Amino acid sequence: MKTSNGIKKFALKQGINFLYRNPEKNLLKMMDLADKFAGDQFPSQRKVMREAMSDPEHPYYGYIRRLFHEIDPHVMKTTAINFFLNASLIGWSKQEETRQKYGCNVPWAILLDPTSACNLHCTGCWAAEYGNKLNLTFEEIDGIIEQGKAMGIYMYIYTGGEPLVRKKDIIRLCEKHSDCIFLCFTNGTLIDEEFADEMLRVGNFVPAISLEGFEEATDGRRGNGVYAKATKAMELLRKKKLFYGISACYTSANFESITSEEFFNKLIEMGAYFIWYFHYMPVGNDASPELLPTPEQRKETYRRIREYRSTKPLFAMDFQNDAEYVGGCIAGGRRYLHINANGDVDPCVFIHYSDSNIREKTLLEALRSPMMMAYHDNQPFNKNMFQPCPMLENPDKLRKMVAGTDAHSTDLQSPETADHLCAKCDKYAEHWAPVAEELWKESQERKAKKKA
Ligand code: SF4
């Protein structure tokens, strides 16, 4: 018998209230309830959660308890309902219906740039030079979310520019779409007491503060005093009992410190709940390919992050090396897409080639456009999940997709040809391939052992 969404929501709310009465005692009872309603969805994730809840030696045993004691209950409840129920359990079935009906990708999340404006002037970032010329209006963002929700998309992720230049609109959108969850990549410098109080009030806004490492590395790229402001924001978020994380881009220059145990421990000490690591991408005519990590650096990053993930209470994601958990590249609407401040619908936040603009097409039309369908028809781009990307590890795939469609560069400052971009990845792909093969073999062997 199918359980209606209303009943699921009611049951989850009751379950969370029950949990708050005595988290220690009721966590596992709550997990039983989740199993009952999830049916056959997310079995491995639920198994891991159960272990983390019951084993005091598990690194997440304390982390889970922190969620109940150190996060504001309204924020915790709203985040849990919007993320687990709306964006995952309920949203997924709606997305699947649309996928089947139209034979195209339908994402789980939409990344969007509310503005190209930024209050900082980071080295190598176009936003500062481009200024505040480009913005998605409140009505446009609202329209994207309305269209998204009709397809089961309840997860929205702001990038930029600096999204918090548009604080007021962002809070209005959180209020208007109180059933969605909003994640925001931000430099953190505009988070103040007043905004933190607004976050507490709406309960569905989660910042991911960008750091380049410790003070020297962060200020070196982002400007003097930025690290101090970002860490002040982190302290404020902790004090206000808000849920927040970190985003970190590793390059050949900063990989050693940004993936160090010292840095990781510092973030735990400061109360961060997650960190999202990104591999440097040589995107843009002015990009510096020498910042691409070497195969050895990438392999070491992969090992460190996996090690931390299984031993430390800070949830770490590794965007480029975690593809095996999600079946390869997630862009092109398979799990997400990106809409820039000009309305261009890019397949990925790093792949700025598009044949659709949200001011001219509906979201569904954009998902059925030749460029998005090229993603749909060619995913996964490689059988080896350590080579997921049509640009970084399989540059010929991106060359072909762009050549085979009317997709044009959507770079806001200096349009770059796909050939120019992909030429920066050819050598990288060649050098990474044998290491990827070794890692893939290891991973397959591990899986086979687990099954045996
Ligand atoms: S296009 Fe590349 S960077 Fe973007 S999601 Fe796919 S694999 Fe990752």
Residues whose N, C-alpha, C, O or C-beta is under 5 A from the ligand:
A	BS01	SF4	C329 I330 A331 C348 F350 P388 C389 P390
